[in-house]
Amino acid sequence: MANVVVVGAQWGDEGKGKIVDWLSERADVVVRFQGGHNAGHTLVIGDTVHKLSLLPSGVVRPGKLAVIGNGVVVDPWALLDEIEQIRAKGVAISPDNLIVADTAALILPVHRQLDRALEEARGAQKLGTTGRGIGPAYEDKVGRRAVRVGDLADRATLSARLDQMLFFHDALLQGLGAPPTDRRALEDALHEVAGRILPYAANVAIRLDQARRSGKRILFEGAQGVMLDIDHGTYPYVTSSNTVAGQAAAGSGMGPGALGTILGIAKAYTTRVGSGPFPTEQPNAIGELLGKRGNEFGTVTGRKRRCGWFDAVLVRRAVRVDGIDGLVMTKLDVLDGMAELKVCTGYKLDGKLIDDLPSAAGEQARVEPVYEALEGWSATTRGARSWAQLPATAIKYVRRIEELVEAPVTILSTSPERQDTILVRDPFAD
């Protein structure tokens, strides 16, 4: 059976939640493999809206196994709150349909405290983090001082881990003028939450291998987007994990050969949250129109997203770095009624034409987009479920983007509703 990886091909917020939910009807297992509760995936199912951060989007479908992999950093209190919120909407969640890697690193209150203190200390150089402790938790993981889910089962191990962690963090907090951590309160809180988290803990790598061997279809769900990748994004204005498709293997414990088809999600235009370069940004009436029509506010933070024209250069980079087999284009309907559309086909840097975003931050800030103008359409695409329902100029727009990014559009989303989707090629059939 074919497996599928879904990743963001821009700066995140591309609509991965809806697509993963839609694809999960064809899958048996849905896996989150990186990020934390800084992710925000919105699902619209009839009159019900689900806003997920840690839970894999497939959790709302009965009969599916939802998996939080070892590549995710887990705030146990945020996870339990999210479970209760989803349960309140009639979704059954238990260790029977949700498992969490026992090797996943935990986000603790000290991480949130440090995240906010560091961001405040940066002043005008703020990175635009969500303040949820994601970065400091990943730093502890790499620094080999993290508390992991499985550590909650052994008080002696947990105590030793806290000693190592707080030795580092308290010195840093003191340097920032912040109070030290109340160690006893933190340890008591972890003992209390352990009994509610540990029933979900499992050896995810073994469970996924068993699923693969039994012919189950596995869907891997990424968070954020390739341009926020810690290595391949617009550093330092990036997230703290690898967001590329290859991380699906490392963040779940499956071999790369089991990943299957790679789908990249991209809006029909471009958005970004927070600081950092954005060559096609439109800080004008066009950007305001895209933001208003697209309801461009962060699912997690509520922050207003910056909006601009489709950047084919960046999506072409995503196709290359992720090994994308097919593109999923979302929010085509947001462009309805616009007489002229623009697509960025290249950049100029100091008067020279270039075909990729430079790595140096100073050069990224100086690039100028080179646009190609395309005819818009007056008819609506919202709710279309077949190519025949699309205006000819909308199809022409999609086809031109395929040429520019060097990947076919295999799925087209025409509204937030689950069924308003055009399937060109079933990725699970590849």
For each residue, the residues with C-beta under 8 A, 3 or more apart:
1: 215 216 217 428
2: 217 260 261 427 428 429 430
3: 212 217 218 219 220 258 259 260 261
4: 23 27 217 218 219 220 260 261 262 263 427 428
5: 220 222 245 248 259 260 261 262 263
6: 16 19 20 23 219 220 221 222 263 265 328
7: 16 222 225 226 243 244 245 248 262 263 264 265 318 322 324
8: 11 12 13 14 16 222 223 224 225 226 228 243 264 265 266
9: 14 225 226 264 265 266 314 315 318 319 322 324 327
10: 13 14 225 226 227 266 267 270 271 272 311 314 315 318
11: 8 224 225 227 228 270 271 272 273 278
12: 8 39 223 224 225 228 243 273
13: 8 10 40 225 267 271 273 296 298 299 305
14: 8 9 10 225 265 266 267 330
15: 18 19 265 267 328 330 331 413 416
16: 6 7 8 19 20 41 57 221 222 223 265
17: 20 21 40 41 42 43 52 57
18: 15 21 22 42 43 44 57 330 413 416 418
19: 6 15 16 22 23 263 265 328 330 411 413 421
20: 6 16 17 23 24 30 41 56 57 58 219 221
21: 17 18 24 43 45 57 58 60 61 418
22: 18 19 25 418 421
23: 4 6 19 20 26 27 219 427 428
24: 20 21 27 30 57 58 61 64 219
25: 22 61
26: 23 217 219 426 428
27: 4 23 24 30 58 64 217 218 219 428
28: 64 65 211 216 217 218
29: 58 64 65 66 67 208 211 216 217 218 219
30: 20 24 27 56 57 58 59 64 65 66 67 218 219 221
31: 56 67 68 69 204 208 218 219 220 221 248 252
32: 35 54 55 56 67 68 69 72 221 223
33: 69 71 72 220 221 222 247 248 250 251 252
34: 69 71 72 222 223 241 242 243 247 251
35: 32 38 39 72 73 134 222 223 224 239 241 243
36: 39 53 54 72 73 74 75 107 132 133 134 137 223
37: 53 54 75 78 79 82 107 132 134 300
38: 35 53 129 130 132 134 223 224 239 300
39: 12 35 36 52 53 54 223 224 300
40: 13 17 51 52 53 298 299 300 301
41: 16 17 20 51 52 53 57 221 223 299
42: 17 18 49 50 51 52 299 416
43: 17 18 21 49 50 51 52 57 60 418
44: 18 48 49 416 417 418
45: 21 48 49 50 60 418
46:
47:
48: 44 45 89
49: 42 43 44 45
50: 42 43 45 60 86 89 91
51: 40 41 42 43 299
52: 17 39 40 41 42 43 55 56 57 59 82 86
53: 36 37 38 39 40 41 78 82 299 300
54: 32 36 37 39 68 72 74 75 78 79 82
55: 32 52 59 66 68 79 82 83 86 93 98
56: 20 30 31 32 52 59 66 67 68 221
57: 16 17 18 20 21 24 30 41 43 52 60 221
58: 20 21 24 27 29 30 61 64 66 219 221
59: 30 52 55 56 64 66 86 91 93 97 98
60: 21 43 45 50 57 86 91
61: 21 24 25 58 64
62: 92
63: 97
64: 24 27 28 29 30 58 59 61 97
65: 28 29 30 97 98 99 207 211
66: 29 30 55 56 58 59 93 97 98 99
67: 29 30 31 32 56 98 99 100 101 204 207 208 252
68: 31 32 54 55 56 72 74 79 98 99 100 101 104 204
69: 31 32 33 34 72 101 104 204 251 252 253
70: 101 103 104 204 205 251 252 253
71: 33 34 104 241 242 247 250 251 252
72: 32 33 34 35 36 54 68 69 101 104 251
73: 35 36 104 105 106 107 134 137 138 141 241
74: 36 54 68 79 100 104 105 106 107 149
75: 36 37 54 78 79 106 107 108 132 133
76: 79 80 106 149 193 196 197
77: 80 81 193
78: 37 53 54 75 81 82 107 132
79: 37 54 55 68 74 75 76 82 83 100 197
80: 76 77 83 84 193 196 197
81: 77 78 84 85
82: 37 52 53 54 55 78 79 85 86
83: 55 79 80 86 87 93 98
84: 80 81 87 88
85: 81 82 88 89
86: 50 52 55 59 60 82 83 89 91 93
87: 83 84 90 91 92 93
88: 84 85
89: 48 50 85 86
90: 87
91: 50 59 60 86 87
92: 62 87 97
93: 55 59 66 83 86 87 97 98
94: 97 98
95: 98 99 199 200
96:
97: 59 63 64 65 66 92 93 94
98: 55 59 65 66 67 68 83 93 94 95 200
99: 65 66 67 68 95 200 201 202 204 207
100: 67 68 74 79 104 149 197 200 201 202 204
101: 67 68 69 70 72 104 149 201 202 203 204 205 253
102: 148 149 150 201 202 203 204
103: 70 148 149 150 204
104: 68 69 70 71 72 73 74 100 101 148 149
105: 73 74 137 138 140 141 146 147 148
106: 73 74 75 76 137 146 147 148 149 151 152
107: 36 37 73 74 75 78 111 112 132 133 134 137
108: 75 111 112 133 137 147 165 186 190
109: 112 113 133 181 186 189
110: 113 114 133 136 165 166 169 173 181 186
111: 107 108 114 115 133 134 136 137 140
112: 107 108 109 115 116 131 132 133
113: 109 110 116 117 133 173 178 181
114: 110 111 117 118 133 136 169 172 173 176 178
115: 111 112 118 119 129 131 132 133 134 135 136
116: 112 113 119 120 131
117: 113 114 120 121 173 176 178
118: 114 115 121 122 135 136 176
119: 115 116 122 126 127 129 131
120: 116 117 123
121: 117 118 176
122: 118 119 125 126 127
123: 120 126
124:
125: 122
126: 119 122 123 129 275
127: 119 122 236 237 274 275
128: 237 273 274 275 276
129: 38 115 119 126 132 134 135 274
130: 38 134 300 301
131: 112 115 116 119
132: 36 37 38 75 78 107 112 115 129 300
133: 36 75 107 108 109 110 111 112 113 114 115 136 137
134: 35 36 37 38 73 107 111 115 129 130 137 138 239 240 241
135: 115 118 129 138 139 240
136: 110 111 114 115 118 133 139 140 169
137: 36 73 105 106 107 108 111 133 134 140 141 146 240
138: 73 105 134 135 141 142 240 241
139: 135 136 142 143 240
140: 105 111 136 137 143 145 146 165 168
141: 73 105 137 138 144 146
142: 138 139
143: 139 140 146 168
144: 141
145: 140 161 164 165 168
146: 105 106 137 140 141 143 161 165
147: 105 106 108 151 152 158 161 162 165 190
148: 102 103 104 105 106 151 161
149: 74 76 100 101 102 103 104 106 152 197 198 201
150: 102 103 153 201
151: 106 147 148 154 157 158 161
152: 106 147 149 158 190 193 194 197 198 201
153: 150 194 198 201
154: 151 157 158
155: 158 159 191
156: 159 160
157: 151 154 160 161
158: 147 151 152 154 155 161 162 187 190 191
159: 155 156 162 163 187
160: 156 157 163 164
161: 145 146 147 148 151 157 158 164 165
162: 147 158 159 165 166 183 186 187 190
163: 159 160 166 167
164: 145 160 161 167 168
165: 108 110 140 145 146 147 161 162 168 169
166: 110 162 163 169 170 180 181 183
167: 163 164 170 171
168: 140 143 145 164 165 171 172
169: 110 114 136 165 166 172 173 181
170: 166 167 173 174 180 181
171: 167 168 174 175
172: 114 168 169 175 176
173: 110 113 114 117 169 170 176 178 179 180 181
174: 170 171 177 178 180
175: 171 172
176: 114 117 118 121 172 173
177: 174
178: 113 114 117 173 174
179: 173
180: 166 170 173 174
181: 109 110 113 166 169 170 173 186
182: 185 186
183: 162 166 186 187
184: 187 188
185: 182 188 189
186: 108 109 110 162 181 182 183 189 190
187: 158 159 162 183 184 190 191
188: 184 185 191 192
189: 109 185 186 192 193
190: 108 147 152 158 162 186 187 193 194
191: 155 158 187 188 194
192: 188 189 195
193: 76 77 80 152 189 190 196 197
194: 152 153 190 191 197 198
195: 192 198 199
196: 76 80 193 199
197: 76 79 80 100 149 152 193 194 200 201
198: 149 152 153 194 195 201
199: 95 195 196
200: 95 98 99 100 197
201: 99 100 101 102 149 150 152 153 197 198
202: 99 100 101 102 207
203: 101 102 206 207
204: 31 67 68 69 70 99 100 101 102 103 207 208 252 253
205: 70 101 208 209 252 253 254
206: 203 209 210 253
207: 65 67 99 202 203 204 210 211
208: 29 31 67 204 205 211 212 218 252 253 254
209: 205 206 212 213 253 254
210: 206 207 213 214
211: 28 29 65 207 208 214 216 218
212: 3 208 209 215 216 218 254 258
213: 209 210
214: 210 211
215: 1 212
216: 1 28 29 211 212
217: 1 2 3 4 26 27 28 29 428
218: 3 4 27 28 29 30 31 208 211 212 254 258 260
219: 3 4 6 20 23 24 26 27 29 30 31 58
220: 3 4 5 6 31 33 248 252 259
221: 6 16 20 30 31 32 33 41 56 57 58
222: 5 6 7 8 16 33 34 35 243 245 247 248
223: 8 12 16 32 34 35 36 38 39 41 243
224: 8 11 12 35 38 39 228 229 239 241 243
225: 7 8 9 10 11 12 13 14 228 229 243 265 318
226: 7 8 9 10 229 232 233 243 244 264 317 318 321 322
227: 10 11 232 233 234 238 272 314 317 318
228: 8 11 12 224 225 233 234 238 239 243
229: 224 225 226 232 233 238 239 241 242 243 244 321
230: 233 235 238 239 240 241 242 243
231: 235 242 244
232: 226 227 229 244 317 321
233: 226 227 228 229 230 237 238 239 243
234: 227 228 237 238 276 277 357 361 364
235: 230 231 238 359 361
236: 127 361
237: 127 128 233 234 274 275 276 277
238: 227 228 229 230 233 234 235 276
239: 35 38 134 224 228 229 230 233 243
240: 134 135 137 138 139 230
241: 34 35 71 73 134 138 224 229 230 247 251
242: 34 71 229 230 231 246 247 250 251
243: 7 8 12 34 35 222 223 224 225 226 228 229 230 233 239 247
244: 7 226 229 231 232 247 321 322
245: 5 7 222 248 259 262 322 323 324
246: 242 249 250 256 322 323
247: 33 34 71 222 241 242 243 244 250 251
248: 5 7 31 33 220 222 245 251 252 254 259
249: 246 252 254 255 256 258 259
250: 33 71 242 246 247
251: 33 34 69 70 71 72 241 242 247 248
252: 31 33 67 69 70 71 204 205 208 220 248 249
253: 69 70 101 204 205 206 208 209
254: 205 208 209 212 218 248 249 258 259
255: 249 258
256: 246 249 259
257:
258: 3 212 218 249 254 255
259: 3 5 220 245 248 249 254 256 262
260: 2 3 4 5 218 427 430
261: 2 3 4 5 325 326 427 428 430
262: 4 5 7 245 259 322 323 324 325 326
263: 4 5 6 7 19 324 325 326 327 328 410 411 427
264: 7 8 9 226 315 318 319 322 324 326 327 328 407
265: 6 7 8 9 14 15 16 19 225 327 328 330
266: 8 9 10 14 310 315 318 327 328 329 330 405
267: 10 13 14 15 270 271 294 310 329 330 331 334
268: 310 329 330 331 332 334 335 397 401
269: 290 294 307 308 309 310 331 334 335
270: 10 11 267 278 280 281 307 308 309 310 311 314
271: 10 11 13 267 290 291 294 296 305 306 307 308
272: 10 11 227 276 278 281 305 306
273: 11 12 13 128 298 301 303 305 306
274: 127 128 129 237 303
275: 126 127 128 237
276: 128 234 237 238 272
277: 234 237 357 361 364 365 367
278: 11 270 272 281 306 308
279: 308 311 313 344 347 357 367 368 369
280: 270 308 309 310 311 342 344 369
281: 270 272 278 287 306 307 308
282: 286 287 290 307 308 309
283: 287 306
284: 287 288
285: 288 289
286: 282 289 290 307 308 309
287: 281 282 283 284 290 291 306 307 308
288: 284 285 291 292 307
289: 285 286 292 293 338
290: 269 271 282 286 287 293 294 296 307 308 334
291: 271 287 288 294 296 304 305 307
292: 288 289 295 296
293: 289 290 334
294: 267 269 271 290 291 307 331 334
295: 292
296: 13 271 290 291 292 304 305 307
297: 302 303 304 305
298: 13 40 273 301 302 303 304 305
299: 13 40 41 42 51 53
300: 37 38 39 40 53 130 132
301: 40 130 273 298
302: 297 298
303: 273 274 297 298
304: 291 296 297 298
305: 13 271 272 273 291 296 297 298
306: 271 272 273 278 281 283 287
307: 269 270 271 281 282 286 287 288 290 291 294 296
308: 269 270 271 278 279 280 281 282 286 287 290 311
309: 269 270 280 282 286 341 342 343 344 369 371
310: 266 267 268 269 270 280 315 341 342 343 344 401
311: 10 270 279 280 308 314 315 343 344 369
312: 315 316 343 344 345 401 404 405
313: 279 316 317 344 345 346 347 355 356 357
314: 9 10 227 270 311 317 318 357
315: 9 10 264 266 310 311 312 318 319 327 401 404 405
316: 312 313 319 320 404 405 406
317: 226 227 232 313 314 320 321 356 357
318: 7 9 10 225 226 227 264 266 314 315 321 322 324 405
319: 9 264 315 316 322 323 324 327 405 406 407
320: 316 317 323
321: 226 229 232 244 317 318
322: 7 9 226 244 245 246 262 264 318 319
323: 245 246 262 319 320
324: 7 9 245 262 263 264 318 319 327 407
325: 261 262 263 407 410 427 430
326: 261 262 263 264 407 408 409 410 411 425 427
327: 9 263 264 265 266 315 319 324 401 402 405 407 408 409 410
328: 6 15 19 263 264 265 266 409 410 411 412 413
329: 266 267 268 332 398 401 409 411 412 413
330: 14 15 18 19 265 266 267 268 413
331: 15 267 268 269 294 334 335 413
332: 268 329 335 381 394 398 412 413 414
333: 336 380 381 382 383 414 415
334: 267 268 269 290 293 294 331
335: 268 269 331 332 338 341 376 377 381 394 397
336: 333 377 378 379 380 381 382
337: 376 377 378 380
338: 289 335 341 376
339: 375 376
340: 373 374 375 376
341: 309 310 335 338 373 374 375 376 397
342: 280 309 310 371 372 373 374
343: 309 310 311 312 371 372 374 400 401 404
344: 279 280 309 310 311 312 313 347 369 370 371
345: 312 313 370 371 372 404
346: 313 353 354 355 369 370
347: 279 313 344 353 354 355 357 367 368 369 370
348: 351 352 353 354 367 368 370
349: 352 354 358 363 366 367 368
350: 366
351: 348
352: 348 349
353: 346 347 348 370
354: 346 347 348 349 358 367
355: 313 346 347
356: 313 317
357: 234 277 279 313 314 317 347 364 367
358: 349 354 363 364 367
359: 235 363 364
360: 363 364
361: 234 235 236 277 364 365
362: 365 366
363: 349 358 359 360 366 367
364: 234 277 357 358 359 360 361 367
365: 277 361 362
366: 349 350 362 363
367: 277 279 347 348 349 354 357 358 363 364
368: 279 347 348 349
369: 279 280 309 311 344 346 347
370: 344 345 346 347 348 353
371: 309 342 343 344 345
372: 342 343 345 400
373: 340 341 342
374: 340 341 342 343 393 396 397 400
375: 339 340 341 393 396
376: 335 337 338 339 340 341 393 397
377: 335 336 337 381 391 392 393 394 397
378: 336 337 391
379: 336 391 394
380: 333 336 337 383
381: 332 333 335 336 377 384 389 390 391 394 414
382: 333 336 414 415 420
383: 333 380 414 415 417 420
384: 381 389 390 412 414 420 422
385: 389 414 419 420 421 422
386: 389 390 422
387: 390 395 422 424
388:
389: 381 384 385 386
390: 381 384 386 387 394 395 422
391: 377 378 379 381 394 395
392: 377 395 396
393: 374 375 376 377 396 397
394: 332 335 377 379 381 390 391 397 398
395: 387 390 391 392 398 399
396: 374 375 392 393 399 400
397: 268 335 341 374 376 377 393 394 400 401
398: 329 332 394 395 401 402 409 412
399: 395 396 402 403
400: 343 372 374 396 397 403 404
401: 268 310 312 315 327 329 343 397 398 404 405 409
402: 327 398 399 405 407 408 409
403: 399 400 406
404: 312 315 316 343 345 400 401
405: 266 312 315 316 318 319 327 401 402
406: 316 319 403
407: 264 319 324 325 326 327 402
408: 326 327 402 424 425
409: 326 327 328 329 398 401 402 412 424
410: 263 325 326 327 328 423 424 425 427
411: 19 263 326 328 329 421 422 423 424 427
412: 328 329 332 384 398 409 421 422 424
413: 15 18 19 328 329 330 331 332 420 421 422
414: 332 333 381 382 383 384 385 420 421 422
415: 333 382 383 420
416: 15 18 42 44 420
417: 44 383 420
418: 18 21 22 43 44 45 421
419: 385
420: 382 383 384 385 413 414 415 416 417
421: 19 22 385 411 412 413 414 418
422: 384 385 386 387 390 411 412 413 414
423: 410 411 426
424: 387 408 409 410 411 412
425: 326 408 410 429 430
426: 26 423 429 430
427: 2 4 23 260 261 263 325 326 410 411 430
428: 1 2 4 23 26 27 217 261
429: 2 425 426
430: 2 260 261 325 425 426 427
